[in-house]
Amino acid sequence: MLFNYLKITLAVLKRRKFFTFISLFGISFTLTILVVVTAFFDHLVSAGYPEVNRDNSLYVWNIKEKDTKNEGSSSGPVSFSFINTYIRTLKTPAKVAAVSMFNSINIYLNNHKIKVMYRYTDANFWEVTSFEFLEGKSYTAQNIANNDYVVVINDNVRDQYVGKGQPAVGKMLEVDNVKYRIIGVVKGCPVTRLHTSSDLYFPYNTSKADLKKTALRGDYIALILPNNPNDKLKLQEEFKAVASKIKPTKTGDKWFNPDKLYVFADTYFVSFTRELKGSGDGDGSAFIISILLGVVLLFMSLPAINLVNVNMSRIMERASEIGVRKAFGASSKTLVMQFVIENIILTLIGGVIALILSSLVIFYINQSNLIAYIDLSFNWKVFSVAILVSLLFGLLSGVYPAWRMSKLQVVDALKY
């Protein structure tokens, strides 16, 4: 039966090449965009170099203080002191790393001014991440204890400073009138790795900020790696118990004097949805996912509506065929099934074209250096989404025309 449907579908596609082109173009163009966007989204939220432990980790990077009386709130990253006081003292995690938000600065390399990003980290940062060291090594707790002014640079800075592939370890790099000894060179990572991407990595002891200040808010993110993935819930509960005892900062200001504090140890995805939602206790993940699904369905519905009109025109040409088949006893259910399967086959052909086109687009993005170090790829998630979207697209654009035509009376159908 399916083989017969396939033969009929191919015959119909060959009969009116213009309608076929319009249908395939609409399907493949829409799916290409969805597949590329899905690949990019997968790259944003999934584990990857150098954050290979992302799925097993938790993040504390935002603290929100709220004044319920004046209905005001203020939020921002946590302080280095907060991490030492409330997170490093937890019993569950195996490693707690502190990394600052990235900042930018202009430096001079071979008489050329370039703008670079930099971060301050502790020694544990190199243990919870998996940077590939092309040369040298990371700084250690001993370097920090010795107050060594050292720096880890990425390969892009190395290539501009000493030449592509040339040794850089041991050389001095001047940043903001301070000289640092290059201790290691790492393979860079894209800016989409929001907690780890940088050009320069300094040990926190070289920071000019007063890290001993006991303020809750600061400029740091805590990366927490539990003993094993199953400990994440236990760790979250432990941190929740600790956070419930933290008192908000009393400002004495009559316009903003916070009396409530929100801070959580979240997974990578939830740490962003909570901030986007802007809520206190709610993590916002369901809300953000609903919005994303709504945008996808809206994006798909517009070309689907156009394809419904194209399919109606294409099926109208077959009205006499429908009339003859109904005259010989074909049921409406059989006709609907045939038209839907035909449309799904057409959509899957468009899906194959979309996969080829999206592969070319992804290859171009990776090779064009539009985003340095980015490495979009197809994996089972992206492929599964592409197939599901193809089937959904086929159903959206095929069911209504098929149902309309199956309801035609024999006499009316034979008039066309």
C-alpha positions in Angstrom: 0.0 0.0 0.0 2.7 2.5 1.0 4.6 1.6 -2.2 1.5 2.5 -4.3 1.2 5.8 -2.4 4.9 6.5 -3.2 4.4 5.8 -6.9 1.3 8.0 -7.0 3.1 10.8 -5.1 6.0 10.8 -7.5 3.7 10.8 -10.5 1.7 13.8 -9.0 5.0 15.7 -8.3 6.1 15.2 -11.9 2.8 16.3 -13.3 2.9 19.9 -12.1 6.6 20.9 -11.6 5.8 24.5 -10.6 3.6 23.5 -7.7 6.2 21.0 -6.7 8.9 23.6 -6.7 6.8 26.0 -4.6 6.0 23.3 -2.1 9.6 22.0 -1.8 11.0 25.5 -1.6 8.6 26.5 1.2 9.3 23.3 3.1 13.1 23.2 2.7 13.6 26.9 3.4 11.6 26.8 6.6 13.2 23.6 7.8 16.7 24.8 6.9 16.2 27.8 9.2 14.7 25.7 12.0 17.5 23.1 11.8 20.3 25.8 11.8 18.6 27.6 14.7 18.2 24.3 16.6 21.9 23.4 16.0 22.8 26.8 17.4 20.5 26.5 20.4 21.9 23.0 21.1 25.4 24.5 21.0 24.3 27.1 23.5 22.8 24.8 26.1 24.6 21.5 25.7 28.0 20.5 27.1 31.0 21.1 24.9 34.6 22.2 24.9 35.7 23.4 27.4 32.6 23.0 29.6 32.4 19.2 29.2 31.0 18.8 32.7 28.2 21.3 32.2 25.4 18.6 32.4 26.8 17.5 35.8 27.4 21.0 37.2 25.4 23.6 39.0 25.9 27.4 38.8 25.4 30.2 41.2 25.9 33.5 39.4 23.0 35.8 40.3 21.7 37.0 43.5 18.5 39.1 43.8 17.5 41.3 46.7 14.0 42.6 46.9 12.3 45.4 48.8 8.7 44.1 49.1 7.5 47.3 50.7 8.6 49.6 47.9 8.3 46.9 45.3 11.9 47.4 44.2 14.6 44.8 43.4 18.3 44.7 42.5 20.3 41.7 41.2 23.7 40.8 39.9 26.6 38.3 40.2 27.8 37.1 43.5 30.9 38.2 45.2 34.1 36.2 45.8 33.5 36.5 49.5 30.0 35.0 49.0 31.5 32.0 47.2 34.1 31.4 50.0 31.5 31.8 52.8 28.4 30.1 51.5 29.5 27.7 48.7 33.0 26.4 49.4 31.7 25.3 52.9 29.1 23.0 51.4 29.7 19.3 52.0 28.2 17.9 48.8 30.3 19.3 45.9 33.7 17.9 45.0 34.9 21.1 43.4 33.8 24.7 43.6 35.4 27.1 41.1 35.2 30.9 41.0 35.4 32.8 37.8 34.7 36.5 37.2 32.4 37.9 34.6 34.4 38.8 31.5 35.7 42.3 30.9 37.5 43.9 28.0 40.7 45.9 27.8 43.0 47.2 25.1 46.6 45.8 25.0 49.5 46.4 22.6 50.9 43.4 20.8 53.8 44.2 18.4 52.8 47.8 18.3 49.3 46.9 17.4 46.4 47.8 19.7 43.9 44.9 20.1 40.8 44.5 22.3 40.8 41.4 24.4 38.5 39.8 27.0 39.9 38.8 30.4 38.7 37.0 33.5 40.0 36.2 37.0 39.7 32.7 38.2 40.8 30.4 41.0 42.9 27.3 40.5 39.9 25.0 40.7 38.6 26.6 37.5 41.1 24.5 35.5 39.9 21.4 37.2 36.1 21.8 36.6 36.8 22.7 32.9 38.7 20.8 30.2 40.8 23.3 28.4 43.2 21.9 25.9 46.7 23.2 26.7 48.7 23.8 23.6 51.7 24.9 25.6 52.6 25.2 29.3 50.1 24.6 32.1 47.5 26.3 34.3 48.3 28.3 37.4 47.9 26.5 40.7 46.8 27.3 44.3 50.6 27.6 45.0 51.0 30.3 42.4 48.1 32.2 44.0 49.5 31.7 47.5 52.9 33.0 46.2 51.1 36.0 44.7 52.6 35.2 41.3 51.7 37.5 38.4 51.1 34.9 35.8 48.6 34.6 32.9 47.1 31.9 30.7 46.4 33.1 27.1 44.5 31.6 24.2 46.0 30.7 20.9 44.7 33.7 19.1 46.6 36.1 21.5 49.6 33.9 21.2 49.6 34.0 17.4 49.3 37.8 17.4 52.0 38.2 20.1 54.8 35.8 19.1 53.6 34.4 15.8 51.4 31.5 14.8 52.5 28.3 16.5 55.6 30.0 18.1 56.4 29.3 21.8 55.0 31.9 24.3 55.5 30.3 27.7 57.9 32.3 29.8 57.5 35.5 27.9 56.2 38.7 29.6 52.9 40.2 28.6 52.0 43.8 29.7 48.4 44.5 30.5 47.3 47.8 32.0 50.9 48.7 32.9 51.4 45.5 34.8 53.7 42.7 33.5 52.6 39.1 33.7 54.5 35.9 32.9 52.8 33.7 30.4 52.4 30.3 32.1 50.2 28.5 29.5 48.5 28.7 26.2 45.0 27.1 25.7 42.9 26.4 22.6 40.3 29.2 22.5 36.6 28.7 22.9 33.7 30.6 21.4 32.0 33.5 23.1 28.9 31.4 23.4 30.6 29.6 26.3 29.5 32.4 28.5 31.2 31.3 31.7 34.5 30.3 30.3 35.3 32.2 27.1 38.1 34.7 27.3 41.4 35.7 25.7 43.3 36.1 29.0 42.9 34.3 32.3 44.5 35.8 35.4 44.6 34.3 38.9 42.3 36.2 41.3 45.2 37.4 43.4 46.2 39.8 40.6 42.8 41.6 40.7 42.8 45.2 41.9 39.4 44.6 43.5 39.2 44.1 47.2 38.1 40.4 47.4 38.0 40.4 51.2 34.9 42.6 51.2 32.0 40.8 52.7 29.3 42.2 50.3 26.9 39.6 48.9 27.1 41.1 45.4 30.2 41.2 43.2 31.5 40.1 39.9 31.9 36.3 40.2 30.2 33.1 39.2 30.5 29.8 41.1 30.8 26.6 39.1 29.9 23.7 41.3 30.8 20.1 40.4 29.1 17.5 42.6 30.8 14.2 43.6 28.5 12.5 41.1 25.6 13.6 38.8 23.1 12.0 41.2 24.2 14.4 43.9 22.8 17.5 42.1 19.5 17.5 43.9 21.1 16.9 47.2 23.5 19.8 46.6 20.6 22.1 45.6 18.7 21.2 48.8 21.8 21.8 50.9 22.5 25.2 49.3 18.8 26.2 49.6 19.0 25.5 53.3 22.1 27.7 53.6 20.7 30.5 51.4 17.5 30.6 53.5 19.6 31.9 56.4 21.4 34.7 54.4 20.1 38.1 55.3 19.8 40.7 52.6 21.9 43.8 52.7 20.3 46.6 54.8 20.9 49.9 53.0 19.0 52.2 55.4 17.6 53.9 52.2 13.9 54.7 52.5 13.5 54.0 48.8 15.2 50.7 48.6 15.9 48.6 51.8 15.7 44.9 50.7 14.0 42.5 53.1 14.1 39.4 50.9 16.9 37.5 49.1 16.8 35.0 46.2 19.9 32.9 45.2 19.9 29.4 43.8 22.2 26.7 42.6 20.8 25.9 39.2 21.6 23.9 36.1 23.1 25.8 33.2 19.8 26.2 31.3 17.7 27.1 34.4 20.3 29.7 35.6 19.4 31.7 32.4 15.7 31.1 32.3 15.3 32.2 36.0 17.1 35.4 35.1 15.0 36.0 31.9 11.8 35.3 33.8 12.9 37.7 36.5 11.0 35.8 39.1 12.1 34.9 42.6 11.2 31.3 43.5 10.1 30.2 40.0 12.9 29.0 37.7 11.1 30.2 34.6 12.1 27.2 32.5 8.6 26.1 31.6 7.7 29.7 30.7 10.7 30.1 28.4 10.2 26.7 26.8 6.6 27.6 26.1 7.6 30.8 24.4 10.2 29.0 22.3 7.7 26.4 21.2 5.1 29.1 20.5 7.6 30.9 18.3 8.5 27.7 16.4 4.8 26.9 15.8 4.1 30.4 14.7 7.1 30.3 12.4 5.9 27.0 10.9 2.2 28.0 10.7 2.8 30.9 8.2 4.4 28.7 5.4 2.0 25.9 6.4 -1.0 28.1 5.6 0.6 29.0 2.2 1.2 25.3 1.5 -2.5 24.5 2.4 -3.5 26.8 -0.4 -1.0 25.3 -2.8 -2.1 21.8 -1.8 -5.8 22.8 -2.3 -4.9 23.9 -5.9 -2.9 20.7 -6.5 -5.6 18.4 -5.1 -8.4 20.2 -7.0 -6.7 19.0 -10.2 -7.3 15.5 -9.0 -11.0 16.0 -8.3 -12.1 13.8 -11.2 -9.7 11.1 -9.8 -11.4 11.5 -6.4 -14.8 11.2 -8.0 -14.0 8.0 -9.9 -12.4 6.4 -6.8 -15.4 7.3 -4.7 -17.7 6.0 -7.4 -15.9 2.6 -7.1 -16.3 2.6 -3.3 -13.3 4.3 -1.9 -14.1 5.7 1.6 -13.3 9.2 2.8 -11.0 7.8 5.3 -9.0 6.0 2.6 -8.7 9.1 0.5 -7.7 11.3 3.5 -5.0 8.7 4.4 -3.7 8.7 0.9 -3.4 12.5 0.6 -1.9 12.9 4.1 0.8 10.2 3.3 1.5 11.9 0.0 2.0 15.2 1.7 4.2 13.6 4.4 6.3 12.1 1.6 6.6 15.4 -0.1 7.5 17.0 3.2 10.2 14.4 4.0 11.7 15.0 0.5 11.8 18.7 1.5 13.3 17.7 4.8 16.1 15.8 3.1 16.8 18.9 0.9 16.7 21.0 4.1 19.2 18.7 5.8 21.6 19.1 2.9 21.1 22.9 2.8 21.5 23.3 6.6 24.6 21.2 6.5 26.1 23.6 4.0 25.0 26.6 6.1 26.5 25.1 9.3 29.7 24.3 7.4 29.9 27.9 6.2 29.3 29.3 9.7 32.0 27.0 11.1 34.5 27.9 8.4 33.7 31.6 8.0 34.9 32.6 11.5 31.7 34.7 11.9 32.0 33.5 15.6 35.5 32.6 16.4 36.0 28.9 17.5 32.3 28.0 17.1 31.7 24.5 16.1 28.1 23.8 15.2 27.3 20.2 14.4 24.6 17.8 13.7 23.9 15.3 16.4 21.0 13.0 17.2 19.1 15.9 18.9 19.2 18.1 15.9 18.4 15.3 13.5 15.5 14.1 15.6 14.1 17.7 15.8 14.4 18.0 12.0 12.5 14.7 11.4 9.7 15.7 13.9 9.4 19.1 12.4 9.2 17.6 8.9 6.3 15.3 10.0 4.5 18.1 11.9 4.9 20.3 8.9 3.4 17.6 6.6 0.4 17.2 8.9 -0.2 20.9 9.3 -0.2 21.6 5.6 -1.8 18.3 4.4 -4.7 17.3 6.7 -7.1 20.1 6.0 -6.9 20.0 2.1 -7.2 16.2 2.3 -10.2 16.3 4.5 -11.9 19.0 2.3 -11.4 17.0 -0.9 -12.5 13.7 0.7 -15.8 15.3 1.5 -16.6 16.1 -2.2 -19.7 14.3 -3.5 -19.1 12.1 -6.5 -21.2 14.3 -8.8 -19.5 17.5 -7.8 -16.0 15.9 -8.1 -16.6 14.7 -11.6 -17.5 18.3 -12.7 -13.9 19.5 -12.3 
